[in-house]
Amino acid sequence: MTAPLDFDKLEPGFSFTPVQLSITRAMLRAYDRALGRSRRGSSLAVPPALLAVLTRRSYLSRHSMPPGGVLLHQGLSWERIAWAGEEITGQAVVLDRSEDHGRRAVTLRSVLRTARGELLATATVKIGWPERA
């Protein structure tokens, strides 16, 4: 079991350890099965929604969400199609941390790049933290 993200350690500018990701054909088939659909032809294009899921791995590969944590906002942008077999690096950084009247939140940016450094996708999320015990 992984330790939950620690609000007090997530200072703005903190960078998570980069994560290496590989999108395989088996992963695409499993994704399609989970959605109850079949892939047309032999397309190896990675669905944008699957890339969105992978952006979370850039900050949750070694941690878990805090118990009671809530996703308050999510913004996504896709720069180009990703293909099965591409090696991808995910990197997350803390943009902001706030605490207002007991309400705590952290804003993160996750970036997915190819092994050649080409930008694939960017996600910005704001996570609400549970109240302090």
N, CA and C atoms as a LAMMPS dump frame, in Angstrom:
ITEM: TIMESTEP
0
ITEM: NUMBER OF ATOMS
399
ITEM: BOX BOUNDS ff ff ff
-5.0000000000000000e+02 5.0000000000000000e+02
-5.0000000000000000e+02 5.0000000000000000e+02
-5.0000000000000000e+02 5.0000000000000000e+02
ITEM: ATOMS id mol type element x y z
1 1 1 N 0.85 -1.185 0
2 1 2 C 0 0 0
3 1 3 C 0.89 1.241 0
4 2 1 N 0.529 2.224 -0.801
5 2 2 C 1.315 3.442 -0.888
6 2 3 C 0.812 4.462 0.127
7 3 1 N 1.713 5.316 0.567
8 3 2 C 1.353 6.359 1.528
9 3 3 C 0.559 7.456 0.823
10 4 1 N -0.422 8.038 1.518
11 4 2 C -1.179 9.133 0.906
12 4 3 C -0.297 10.361 0.695
13 5 1 N -0.65 11.166 -0.28
14 5 2 C 0.016 12.444 -0.48
15 5 3 C -0.073 13.247 0.816
16 6 1 N 1.006 13.922 1.187
17 6 2 C 1.08 14.681 2.431
18 6 3 C 0.987 16.173 2.112
19 7 1 N -0.11 16.784 2.494
20 7 2 C -0.356 18.196 2.2
21 7 3 C 0.819 19.073 2.624
22 8 1 N 1.362 18.826 3.812
23 8 2 C 2.418 19.684 4.353
24 8 3 C 3.725 19.596 3.573
25 9 1 N 3.926 18.549 2.8
26 9 2 C 5.156 18.396 2.017
27 9 3 C 5.021 18.909 0.589
28 10 1 N 3.824 19.271 0.194
29 10 2 C 3.576 19.672 -1.188
30 10 3 C 3.682 21.187 -1.353
31 11 1 N 4.901 21.695 -1.243
32 11 2 C 5.182 23.122 -1.432
33 11 3 C 5.146 23.459 -2.921
34 12 1 N 4.709 24.672 -3.277
35 12 2 C 4.778 25.066 -4.684
36 12 3 C 6.2 24.912 -5.223
37 13 1 N 6.298 24.328 -6.408
38 13 2 C 7.593 24.061 -7.028
39 13 3 C 8.087 22.636 -6.803
40 14 1 N 7.475 21.922 -5.847
41 14 2 C 7.877 20.538 -5.603
42 14 3 C 7.607 19.706 -6.857
43 15 1 N 8.621 18.958 -7.29
44 15 2 C 8.475 18.083 -8.463
45 15 3 C 8.456 16.634 -8.029
46 16 1 N 7.496 15.897 -8.52
47 16 2 C 7.429 14.467 -8.272
48 16 3 C 8.476 13.771 -9.132
49 17 1 N 8.905 12.609 -8.699
50 17 2 C 9.842 11.811 -9.479
51 17 3 C 9.185 11.439 -10.807
52 18 1 N 9.869 11.671 -11.932
53 18 2 C 9.275 11.302 -13.227
54 18 3 C 8.928 9.814 -13.281
55 19 1 N 7.869 9.51 -13.989
56 19 2 C 7.376 8.138 -14.11
57 19 3 C 7.447 7.718 -15.574
58 20 1 N 8.003 6.533 -15.824
59 20 2 C 8.055 5.986 -17.18
60 20 3 C 6.798 5.152 -17.413
61 21 1 N 6.131 5.433 -18.507
62 21 2 C 4.889 4.741 -18.849
63 21 3 C 5.027 4.161 -20.249
64 22 1 N 4.411 3.018 -20.459
65 22 2 C 4.394 2.416 -21.782
66 22 3 C 2.966 1.993 -22.095
67 23 1 N 2.463 2.446 -23.203
68 23 2 C 1.107 2.084 -23.617
69 23 3 C 1.222 0.93 -24.598
70 24 1 N 0.734 -0.218 -24.177
71 24 2 C 0.832 -1.422 -24.995
72 24 3 C -0.488 -1.697 -25.718
73 25 1 N -0.422 -2.585 -26.698
74 25 2 C -1.646 -3.008 -27.386
75 25 3 C -2.593 -3.692 -26.409
76 26 1 N -2.029 -4.465 -25.48
77 26 2 C -2.863 -5.136 -24.469
78 26 3 C -3.603 -4.101 -23.611
79 27 1 N -2.932 -2.989 -23.281
80 27 2 C -3.579 -1.938 -22.505
81 27 3 C -4.731 -1.324 -23.302
82 28 1 N -4.529 -1.117 -24.599
83 28 2 C -5.604 -0.574 -25.435
84 28 3 C -6.792 -1.533 -25.503
85 29 1 N -6.5 -2.822 -25.645
86 29 2 C -7.59 -3.818 -25.69
87 29 3 C -8.35 -3.839 -24.362
88 30 1 N -7.635 -3.784 -23.243
89 30 2 C -8.285 -3.788 -21.929
90 30 3 C -9.146 -2.531 -21.752
91 31 1 N -8.633 -1.406 -22.215
92 31 2 C -9.382 -0.148 -22.142
93 31 3 C -10.675 -0.271 -22.948
94 32 1 N -10.572 -0.801 -24.158
95 32 2 C -11.757 -0.974 -25.004
96 32 3 C -12.759 -1.936 -24.371
97 33 1 N -12.263 -3.041 -23.814
98 33 2 C -13.158 -4.004 -23.148
99 33 3 C -13.885 -3.348 -21.98
100 34 1 N -13.16 -2.542 -21.206
101 34 2 C -13.771 -1.877 -20.05
102 34 3 C -14.896 -0.943 -20.481
103 35 1 N -14.777 -0.387 -21.685
104 35 2 C -15.811 0.51 -22.199
105 35 3 C -16.856 -0.214 -23.036
106 36 1 N -16.657 -1.527 -23.208
107 36 2 C -17.627 -2.32 -23.963
108 36 3 C -17.617 -2.043 -25.45
109 37 1 N -16.454 -1.737 -25.991
110 37 2 C -16.378 -1.479 -27.434
111 37 3 C -15.179 -2.198 -28.023
112 38 1 N -15.182 -2.282 -29.354
113 38 2 C -14.048 -2.924 -30.014
114 38 3 C -13.305 -1.871 -30.838
115 39 1 N -12.035 -2.083 -30.99
116 39 2 C -11.181 -1.159 -31.746
117 39 3 C -11.396 -1.422 -33.23
118 40 1 N -11.624 -0.38 -33.972
119 40 2 C -11.842 -0.518 -35.415
120 40 3 C -10.511 -0.718 -36.122
121 41 1 N -10.474 -1.695 -36.959
122 41 2 C -9.263 -1.962 -37.733
123 41 3 C -8.081 -2.248 -36.83
124 42 1 N -6.942 -1.774 -37.224
125 42 2 C -5.745 -2.032 -36.434
126 42 3 C -5.189 -0.732 -35.844
127 43 1 N -6.075 0.205 -35.557
128 43 2 C -5.642 1.495 -35.027
129 43 3 C -4.864 1.325 -33.73
130 44 1 N -3.731 1.964 -33.676
131 44 2 C -2.908 1.939 -32.473
132 44 3 C -2.91 3.295 -31.783
133 45 1 N -3.839 4.163 -32.183
134 45 2 C -3.961 5.473 -31.55
135 45 3 C -4.493 5.314 -30.129
136 46 1 N -3.895 6.03 -29.207
137 46 2 C -4.306 5.982 -27.804
138 46 3 C -5.435 6.985 -27.594
139 47 1 N -6.568 6.542 -27.048
140 47 2 C -7.675 7.473 -26.813
141 47 3 C -7.247 8.587 -25.842
142 48 1 N -7.643 9.832 -26.118
143 48 2 C -7.279 10.932 -25.223
144 48 3 C -7.687 10.694 -23.763
145 49 1 N -8.837 10.051 -23.553
146 49 2 C -9.273 9.802 -22.175
147 49 3 C -8.308 8.873 -21.437
148 50 1 N -7.682 7.939 -22.151
149 50 2 C -6.692 7.061 -21.522
150 50 3 C -5.446 7.868 -21.149
151 51 1 N -5.043 8.809 -21.987
152 51 2 C -3.928 9.691 -21.626
153 51 3 C -4.266 10.494 -20.377
154 52 1 N -5.518 10.94 -20.266
155 52 2 C -5.937 11.691 -19.082
156 52 3 C -5.761 10.846 -17.821
157 53 1 N -6.113 9.573 -17.919
158 53 2 C -5.923 8.664 -16.778
159 53 3 C -4.444 8.546 -16.444
160 54 1 N -3.599 8.469 -17.458
161 54 2 C -2.161 8.322 -17.219
162 54 3 C -1.536 9.565 -16.594
163 55 1 N -2.131 10.746 -16.816
164 55 2 C -1.571 11.944 -16.165
165 55 3 C -1.626 11.803 -14.651
166 56 1 N -2.62 11.105 -14.132
167 56 2 C -2.719 10.892 -12.672
168 56 3 C -1.56 10.045 -12.147
169 57 1 N -1.056 9.143 -12.985
170 57 2 C 0.06 8.299 -12.55
171 57 3 C 1.308 9.116 -12.26
172 58 1 N 1.411 10.329 -12.844
173 58 2 C 2.609 11.14 -12.628
174 58 3 C 2.705 11.645 -11.189
175 59 1 N 1.593 11.667 -10.467
176 59 2 C 1.663 12.036 -9.046
177 59 3 C 1.13 10.949 -8.112
178 60 1 N 0.559 9.895 -8.662
179 60 2 C 0.046 8.82 -7.814
180 60 3 C 0.772 7.487 -8.017
181 61 1 N 1.912 7.488 -8.688
182 61 2 C 2.617 6.218 -8.887
183 61 3 C 3.248 5.722 -7.589
184 62 1 N 3.611 6.631 -6.704
185 62 2 C 4.248 6.252 -5.436
186 62 3 C 3.426 6.692 -4.231
187 63 1 N 2.266 7.264 -4.486
188 63 2 C 1.404 7.781 -3.425
189 63 3 C -0.041 7.422 -3.748
190 64 1 N -0.912 7.668 -2.795
191 64 2 C -2.346 7.525 -3.023
192 64 3 C -3.006 8.851 -2.664
193 65 1 N -4.239 9.001 -3.08
194 65 2 C -4.982 10.199 -2.704
195 65 3 C -5.208 10.156 -1.197
196 66 1 N -5.282 11.32 -0.553
197 66 2 C -5.548 11.316 0.888
198 66 3 C -6.974 10.845 1.149
199 67 1 N -7.192 10.095 2.21
200 67 2 C -8.563 9.694 2.537
201 67 3 C -9.438 10.94 2.673
202 68 1 N -10.547 10.957 1.975
203 68 2 C -11.436 12.109 2.015
204 68 3 C -11.076 13.193 1.022
205 69 1 N -10.025 12.994 0.228
206 69 2 C -9.627 13.98 -0.782
207 69 3 C -10.64 14.017 -1.914
208 70 1 N -10.813 15.198 -2.511
209 70 2 C -11.818 15.39 -3.56
210 70 3 C -11.183 16.137 -4.731
211 71 1 N -11.471 15.697 -5.937
212 71 2 C -11.025 16.406 -7.13
213 71 3 C -11.951 17.603 -7.328
214 72 1 N -11.396 18.826 -7.192
215 72 2 C -12.198 20.041 -7.29
216 72 3 C -12.24 20.607 -8.707
217 73 1 N -11.169 20.394 -9.458
218 73 2 C -11.081 20.946 -10.805
219 73 3 C -10.094 20.113 -11.609
220 74 1 N -10.373 19.988 -12.905
221 74 2 C -9.442 19.309 -13.805
222 74 3 C -9.508 19.975 -15.164
223 75 1 N -8.356 20.332 -15.691
224 75 2 C -8.258 20.882 -17.037
225 75 3 C -7.269 20.043 -17.826
226 76 1 N -7.603 19.708 -19.051
227 76 2 C -6.768 18.847 -19.884
228 76 3 C -6.528 19.465 -21.247
229 77 1 N -5.325 19.265 -21.761
230 77 2 C -5.066 19.646 -23.155
231 77 3 C -4.22 18.555 -23.792
232 78 1 N -4.542 18.25 -25.028
233 78 2 C -3.831 17.236 -25.782
234 78 3 C -3.126 17.923 -26.93
235 79 1 N -1.864 17.587 -27.13
236 79 2 C -1.066 18.245 -28.158
237 79 3 C -0.924 17.421 -29.427
238 80 1 N -0.899 16.103 -29.281
239 80 2 C -0.831 15.242 -30.456
240 80 3 C -1.276 13.844 -30.073
241 81 1 N -1.528 13.02 -31.067
242 81 2 C -1.937 11.639 -30.84
243 81 3 C -0.76 10.847 -30.29
244 82 1 N -1.038 10.029 -29.307
245 82 2 C -0.046 9.068 -28.806
246 82 3 C -0.361 7.718 -29.449
247 83 1 N 0.678 6.915 -29.62
248 83 2 C 0.528 5.62 -30.284
249 83 3 C 0.976 4.503 -29.36
250 84 1 N 0.298 3.361 -29.464
251 84 2 C 0.71 2.188 -28.69
252 84 3 C 2.163 1.892 -29.01
253 85 1 N 2.912 1.555 -27.986
254 85 2 C 4.323 1.249 -28.154
255 85 3 C 5.236 2.426 -27.835
256 86 1 N 4.67 3.63 -27.773
257 86 2 C 5.497 4.792 -27.424
258 86 3 C 5.857 4.746 -25.939
259 87 1 N 7.092 5.094 -25.656
260 87 2 C 7.518 5.254 -24.272
261 87 3 C 7.196 6.69 -23.867
262 88 1 N 6.579 6.824 -22.716
263 88 2 C 6.106 8.126 -22.257
264 88 3 C 6.661 8.393 -20.863
265 89 1 N 7.001 9.654 -20.619
266 89 2 C 7.413 10.079 -19.287
267 89 3 C 6.355 11.023 -18.741
268 90 1 N 5.931 10.748 -17.517
269 90 2 C 4.985 11.621 -16.83
270 90 3 C 5.708 12.368 -15.72
271 91 1 N 5.474 13.67 -15.631
272 91 2 C 6.121 14.5 -14.61
273 91 3 C 5.081 15.445 -14.028
274 92 1 N 4.986 15.482 -12.705
275 92 2 C 4.036 16.381 -12.046
276 92 3 C 4.794 17.359 -11.16
277 93 1 N 4.226 18.557 -11.044
278 93 2 C 4.805 19.596 -10.198
279 93 3 C 3.666 20.303 -9.458
280 94 1 N 3.953 20.732 -8.236
281 94 2 C 2.963 21.474 -7.448
282 94 3 C 2.99 22.929 -7.895
283 95 1 N 1.83 23.437 -8.301
284 95 2 C 1.722 24.836 -8.702
285 95 3 C 1.317 25.736 -7.54
286 96 1 N 0.428 25.219 -6.675
287 96 2 C -0.109 26.063 -5.602
288 96 3 C -0.588 25.181 -4.456
289 97 1 N -0.519 25.745 -3.272
290 97 2 C -1.074 25.093 -2.075
291 97 3 C -1.747 26.19 -1.276
292 98 1 N -2.977 25.951 -0.842
293 98 2 C -3.702 26.986 -0.105
294 98 3 C -4.458 26.389 1.075
295 99 1 N -4.707 27.245 2.04
296 99 2 C -5.507 26.868 3.2
297 99 3 C -6.307 28.101 3.586
298 100 1 N -7.627 27.983 3.524
299 100 2 C -8.495 29.123 3.802
300 100 3 C -9.667 28.655 4.652
301 101 1 N -9.747 29.149 5.869
302 101 2 C -10.822 28.781 6.798
303 101 3 C -10.954 27.271 6.953
304 102 1 N -9.817 26.595 7.06
305 102 2 C -9.815 25.148 7.253
306 102 3 C -9.93 24.341 5.975
307 103 1 N -10.191 25.003 4.855
308 103 2 C -10.277 24.298 3.573
309 103 3 C -8.891 24.317 2.926
310 104 1 N -8.388 23.132 2.65
311 104 2 C -7.048 23.015 2.085
312 104 3 C -7.13 22.473 0.668
313 105 1 N -6.222 22.956 -0.193
314 105 2 C -6.215 22.498 -1.586
315 105 3 C -4.798 22.584 -2.142
316 106 1 N -4.517 21.703 -3.091
317 106 2 C -3.251 21.695 -3.813
318 106 3 C -3.574 21.642 -5.304
319 107 1 N -2.849 22.466 -6.083
320 107 2 C -2.992 22.451 -7.535
321 107 3 C -1.724 21.86 -8.134
322 108 1 N -1.898 20.854 -8.985
323 108 2 C -0.785 20.156 -9.627
324 108 3 C -0.885 20.28 -11.136
325 109 1 N 0.266 20.268 -11.794
326 109 2 C 0.289 20.159 -13.263
327 109 3 C 1.054 18.895 -13.614
328 110 1 N 0.45 18.069 -14.443
329 110 2 C 1.072 16.834 -14.926
330 110 3 C 1.31 16.974 -16.425
331 111 1 N 2.5 16.581 -16.855
332 111 2 C 2.862 16.67 -18.268
333 111 3 C 3.311 15.297 -18.747
334 112 1 N 2.796 14.883 -19.891
335 112 2 C 3.221 13.635 -20.531
336 112 3 C 4.015 13.994 -21.784
337 113 1 N 5.206 13.385 -21.906
338 113 2 C 6.068 13.61 -23.069
339 113 3 C 6.54 12.264 -23.617
340 114 1 N 6.837 12.26 -24.91
341 114 2 C 7.425 11.065 -25.526
342 114 3 C 8.885 10.962 -25.105
343 115 1 N 9.506 9.84 -25.434
344 115 2 C 10.928 9.646 -25.139
345 115 3 C 11.786 10.696 -25.855
346 116 1 N 11.286 11.247 -26.948
347 116 2 C 12.011 12.297 -27.685
348 116 3 C 11.718 13.692 -27.136
349 117 1 N 10.898 13.775 -26.09
350 117 2 C 10.591 15.062 -25.476
351 117 3 C 9.398 15.785 -26.071
352 118 1 N 8.684 15.143 -27
353 118 2 C 7.509 15.769 -27.606
354 118 3 C 6.353 15.793 -26.608
355 119 1 N 5.71 16.942 -26.498
356 119 2 C 4.587 17.103 -25.583
357 119 3 C 3.363 16.357 -26.111
358 120 1 N 2.785 15.507 -25.249
359 120 2 C 1.565 14.78 -25.607
360 120 3 C 0.335 15.387 -24.948
361 121 1 N 0.42 15.596 -23.635
362 121 2 C -0.75 16.065 -22.899
363 121 3 C -0.319 16.79 -21.63
364 122 1 N -1.176 17.712 -21.206
365 122 2 C -0.979 18.431 -19.952
366 122 3 C -2.292 18.406 -19.189
367 123 1 N -2.209 18.145 -17.899
368 123 2 C -3.392 18.173 -17.037
369 123 3 C -3.089 19.06 -15.836
370 124 1 N -4.043 19.879 -15.479
371 124 2 C -3.952 20.663 -14.252
372 124 3 C -5.124 20.246 -13.377
373 125 1 N -4.823 19.863 -12.135
374 125 2 C -5.867 19.421 -11.216
375 125 3 C -5.759 20.182 -9.907
376 126 1 N -6.913 20.428 -9.308
377 126 2 C -6.962 21.009 -7.965
378 126 3 C -7.621 19.972 -7.072
379 127 1 N -6.896 19.6 -6.024
380 127 2 C -7.355 18.547 -5.116
381 127 3 C -7.698 19.169 -3.779
382 128 1 N -8.915 18.918 -3.295
383 128 2 C -9.331 19.366 -1.971
384 128 3 C -8.92 18.342 -0.939
385 129 1 N -8.31 18.813 0.136
386 129 2 C -7.831 17.937 1.199
387 129 3 C -8.864 17.876 2.315
388 130 1 N -8.913 16.75 3.023
389 130 2 C -9.816 16.674 4.186
390 130 3 C -9.341 17.618 5.282
391 131 1 N -10.246 17.964 6.168
392 131 2 C -9.885 18.835 7.292
393 131 3 C -8.859 18.145 8.168
394 132 1 N -8.073 18.956 8.848
395 132 2 C -7.069 18.411 9.772
396 132 3 C -7.772 17.756 10.944
397 133 1 N -7.189 16.648 11.392
398 133 2 C -7.803 15.906 12.516
399 133 3 C -7.565 16.64 13.835
